[in-house]
Amino acid sequence: MKTLITPIRAIALIVAVAASFMLAACGSGGDGGGYRGTSDGAVVSDVPSAEADLDVLLGDCSSFRDRGYLASFLDSMVEVAKSSAAMRRNLSYACFDAAPERTLRFDTVNFFDAPEAIKDDDYVVARAMEAKALGTRKRFAQMIQQPQEVPGSNPLAALEMAAQSRVRRVFMFSDGLIDSRDLPRLKTMSEAELGQAASDWGKAMSGLRGATIYIVGAGRGVSSVELVAASRRLFELTLEKAGADLVWADSLPDLSSTGGDRA
């Protein structure tokens, strides 16, 4: 059944699309909790916004970015934004390096709040949020170009930062490898050693309980099968401890049916 577009609704739709960008320019809760507005209307904080259901997008700005892999996922990042918008979830995003506990800063796209004038028309709100999602491409492209402050990559520490808020989904665009002083000999660690490391990490990730964590681009461009296997196993053990599900994938799975949430 087609949705009837009356002249009044058509005008409202045009206004809604424009209002969605005006809403972004006003930020989403920058009046407390350590948040501050940016020039393009995003909200920056040390941890993601906890005002509504939250998804998180993380980009690996290590050699994964430098070899061109991260930029190849730009379309997939926009698909994540479209999925969050359809589910009316805020989406926090950031690029991480080897010390995210010191360097990670999240920008947040507010897909939860609709302008007062259109908030009671679900169709118009949905189209406005979809338009805002399509507008995230520029933001993600800018994120990908962010200079790396600390050489290397520590995706587990980035997850720990994300877990400081109650998160529904995390989309990490990364090969999944841990290149950090925290785990200098990951490839040769025994199962018991991996389990101990996972226990330590998992305790700090209670905010991920019930969430689904996607590692998109897992193992891409990595020649060491052993290192990929050890990284995957550490993720599995850590997220099992945290009570979260892991999706280890080369490309972004289809989010159109369930949205990627835990069943």
N, C-alpha and C positions, 0 to 999 in steps of 0.2 A: 504494500500500500504506500503510495507516494504521499509525502508530507505537503499539505497545502501551504503555498507561500502567498499570503495575501499582501497587498501593497503596504499595509501597516507593518506586517511582520518583516517584509523586505527592507523597509526603512530601519526597523529595529535591528535587523541583522547587520546592516552596514554600520550603524551606530555601535553595535556590540563589538564588532571586529576592531573598530577604532578605539573603543573604550578598553578593550583587553590590553592594548599596548599602553594606554594612559594609566591603567591600573598597575602595570609593571613599572612604569616610571615613578609610581608612588611608593614602591617597595612592598614588602609583605610582613609588617610587624617590626619595623626598625626602631621601635620606641623603647626597647629594653632587651635584656638578655644578652647584651654584648653585640647586638646586630647594628649595622650601619648601612645606609643606602650608598649605591655606586652611581656613577654618571648615567649608566644605561638602565637603572631601575632595579638591578639585582640586589639581593641582600647578602652581605658578607658576614660570616661568623666563624668561630673556631669549630663549631659543631653544627650539623644540620638543624634547620628549624623544626620544632616539635609542635607547631600550632595545629597541624592536621595530619592525616595519614601521609607518610613520607616514603618516597623512593629516592635512591641515591645513585648517581652515575659517577664513576671514577675512571680517569684516564691515566695510563702508565706513561709518564714523561721521562722514562729512562731510554736505553738503547732501543726499546720497543717503538718509541716515538721517532727516534733518530733514524731508524731504518725504514721509516715510512709506513709502518703497519698501523699506527694509531689513526693517522689521517684517512686511511682506507676504510675506517669504520664510521665516518662522519654520517653517512646515510642511516646507519644502524642507530646512532645516537639520537637522531631525529625521530626514528621509530619508537625509541624508548620514551621520548618526550610526548609523542602522540598517545602512547599507551597510558602514561601518567595523567595526561590531560583528560582522556576519556573516563578515567577512574576518579577524577577530581582529587588527585594527590599532588602535593607540593613535590618538586623535584630539585634536590640539591646536587650540585656537580662541582668537581674539582680535579686537578691533575696532581699526582703524587710522585715523590722521589724516594730516596733512601731514608729520609727522616721526617715522615709526615706528621709526627707528633710535634714537630717544631715549625714546619713549613706549610702544612695544609690549610687552605682557606676555602670555604664553600661559598658559592653563589647559589641563590635559591630562586627558582621560577615558581610563582604562586599560581597554581591551577585550581586552588580551592575557593578563593573569594571571587565572586562575580559582582559587577557594578550594580548598585541598588536598582537602577532603572530597568534592568533586564533579568534580575535574579530569579523571578518567578516563571520565566519562560525557558523550560529545559532545552528546547530545540535551539533557541538563539544562544543560550549560554554554551551549549556543546559546540556550536560553530565558532563562537568567539574563542573558546579554549583551544580548539583545533588550530585556529589561525595563529594563536600565540605559540603553540607547539611548533608550527612550521617556521616561526621566527627565531627558534633557538639555534638554527644552523650557524648563524654568525657568532653567537656566543660560544658554541662548542669549537668552532674554528679558532677563535681567540684563545680558548683554553689550551688547545693543542700547541699553540705557539708560546705558551708560558715558559720562561727560562727555568731550567732545573737548578735548584739551589744546592742540593746535596747529591753528588753523583751516586748512581745505583738505584735500586728499587726495593721497597719493602711493602708489598701489598697487604700483609697481615696487619702491620701497624696502621695502614690506611683504613682497613676494616675496623680496627679498634676505635679509630676516631669516629667513623660513621656510627658505630654502635653506642655512642654516647647519647643518641636519640633513639626513640622507638621507631625502627625501620621495617617496612614491609618487603621491599625488594632492593637489592644492590646489583647494579650492572657495572662490572669492572672490565674495562677493555685493556687486556694485558696478556702477555704470554704466561703469566702466573708464576714466573720465577722470582725467587727472593735473592736479591743481590745486595746484601747488607752485612754489616759487622755483627749483627745479632745472631746470624747463622752462617758462619764462615765455611763450614764443611757439610752443608746440607746433603750433598750427594752421597756421602759416606756414612751418614747417621743410621744407626740401627733402628729397628721398629720401636724398641723401648725408649730410645732417645727421642725419636719423633713423637712418641706418645707423651713424654714428659713435657716437651716443648709445646705440644698442642694443648695440654692441660693448663699450662701457664697462660697461653694466649686466650683459650676459651673462657677462662674465668673473667676476662676483661671485656667479653662480648655479649653480656646478658641482653643488651638492647637488640640483638639479632635473633632472639628466640622466636621461632615461628616464621622467620623470614626466609626468602629464597635468594641465594647468592649466585649470580651468573659470572663466571670467568669466561669472557668472550675473546677469542684469539689464543686460547690456551695452547701452549707449546709451539706456537707459530714461529718459524725461523730458528728454532733451537735444535742444534745438532746432537746434543747429549740426551739420549733416551733415558738414561739413569737420572739425570737432573730433573727432567720433566716428571718422571714417575715419583721421585722423592717430594717434589713440590706439590703434586696432586695429593699424595698421601697425607702430607702435613695439613693441607686445606681440609681434606676429608675428616681427619681426626679432630682438628680444631673446631670445625663447624658442628660436628657431632656433639662435642662437648658444650658448645654454645646453644644447641637445640635448633640449628638452622639447616636448611637443605642446600646442597651444592649442585649446580649445573656447570659442568666442565665442558666447554664447547669451542669449536673452531670458529663458528659464526653465530650470530644472534638467532635464537629459536623464534618460532612464530608466537607472537604475543596476542594474536587477534581473538583467540577463543576464550582462554581462561585469564588472560592478562599475566600469566606467569606466576600466579600466586599458588601457594601450597593448597592442595585440594582438601 
